[in-house]
Amino acid sequence: MSENQNAALWFVDRHLREGRGDKVAFHEADGQQRTLTYRALAEESARFAGALARHDVRREERVAMVVLDQIEFPILFWGAIKAGAIPVPINTLLSAPVYAATLNDSRATVLIVSAEMWATVAPAIQGNTNLRQVIVIGDAPDGTTSLEAFMDGATPVETVTSDSDEAAFWLYSSGSTGLPKGVRHVQSSLRATADTFGAQVLGIREEDVMFSVAKLFFAYGLGNGLTFPLSVGATTILLGGRPTPDVAFQIIAAHKPTLFCGVPTFFAAMNARFEAGDLQSEPNLRLCTSAGEALPREVGEAWEKHMGAQIVDGVGSTEMLHIFLSNRPGDIVYGTSGTAVPGYDVRLVDEADHEVGDGEVGELLVRGPSSAESYWNRREKSRATFEGQWTRTGDKYERTAEGRYIYCGRTDDMFKVSGIWVSPFEIEQTLIEHPAILEAAIVAHADEQGLDKPRAFVVLKDGQSVDAIGDLKDFVQDRIGKWKYPRWVEVVDDLPKTATGKIQRFKLRETA
């Protein structure tokens, strides 16, 4: 009989054998500020698995989770996997219609909701014929069951035997180009990301304390806050509420994390707060990570100057589960995405699928051990994205002569000006070097002749006015090329983003 490859055995139960039962695995930074030890995680997840079995939840049935970053999240996630069910963490920032579409698409039979989310989620389950059980963490409204009651008296069960290629969990893509898609990952995917980026780039170790403003419900946050710390027996600081720069600084000062994970827009906002306030760097912070979108050079350099810790910027995807292309500690060139993470291969191809040379723009393809199995119920999209061992990322990149990769934009975002490819990210990175600009986004916009030209949407720093950017077109022309400057500039309060911090340029194109 083959060895049980259920991911929960290695990530959760192993720590009891290795003597970490009394160590804190998770600590809440807000709310009730509860802690969860490795022993409690193992016992409570086994008890939740028993509760699922008692309520006749069968293998491979989906358990949807609209759950904040709180200690119940890892209990539910690993408990479902122990039971052979499929946990499906869902973005906690969606609207009721998107929840309805996602729940119907997944055909989840169980839904678990944080009480704080109930008012938003409740309208989404009207008419849903798949759900047999709706569980609320906290006070349970009429027609629902509290998590406490659902688990009351449940007997812990043995972890079901699973193969490494068996489905373990789903994530829904962040929807930077439209409605989310269900991405199916197998039991071995989580361990693969821990053995590659977690061990060989992040270098996470048992004594580390992790704090990620990127939430657990999407791939980047799941790796940061769940996979990597549990791979070595480290501790995670959870923030259930909305992260703001001030809150993040408070947590960094109070809980002394050694690793901090953010996204480019958040690092930029924290830099601005640092420049505006009387803040001190945190000597405990040894390393930071960034993903979601490429980190602008100026943002990375300013952060390192303020905080004394490098940002390891990389690129990952829901389809690949975590980062597969990255800078390394001690070998960082801000403004690039570095090189392939050990265990992964990448290549760049043109529209005819021919490999492109250094200095040319091509679509990035990747292969590695954490690739998703497929999209749920999206056969054509699966066939277009997963080509044998290779996964199409939809990102355009350029490779330097030194072998580093420079982000140019999403395939759908690239456009030509005067017959030459233009990278929105290159223009955006130049715009945020302007002293008055905090954030920027570039989209294609047709001029009166019907030809595409760059249109800019910019967010100003606090205290700055429109008059401060009167020289913006010259500012860009002088730095990156006469044809790349934005012909139109619109000042906005904020930019539409996904939960991972990716700018939703398709929404800006619709606005334009």
Buried (B, 14 or more C-beta within 10 A) or exposed (E): EEEBBBBBBBBBBBBBEEEBBEBBBBBBBBBEEEBBBBBBBBBBBBBBBBBBBBBEBEEEBBBBBBBBBBBBBBBBBBBBBBBBBBBBBBBBBBEBEBBBBBBBBBBBBBBBBBBBBBEBBBEBBEEBEBBEBBBBBBEBBEEBBBBEEBBEEBEBBEBBBBBBEBBBBBBBBBBBBEEBBBBBBBBBBBBBBBBBBBBBBBBBEBEBBBBBBBBBBBBBBBBBBBBBBBBBBBBBBBBBEEBBBEBBBEBBEEBBBBBBBBBBBBBBBBBBBBEEEEBEEBEBBBBBBBBBBBBBBBBBBBBBEBBEBBBBBBBBBBBBBBBBBBBBEEEBBBBBBBBBBEBBEBBBBEEEEEEBEEEEBBBBBBBBBBBBBBBBEBEEEBEEBBEEEBBBBBBBBBBEEEEBBBBBBBBBBBBEBEEEBBBBBBBBBBBBBBEBBBBBBBBBBEEEEEEBBBBBBBBBBEEBEEEBBEEBBEBBBEBBBEBBBBEBBEBBEEBBBBBBBBBBBBBBBEEB
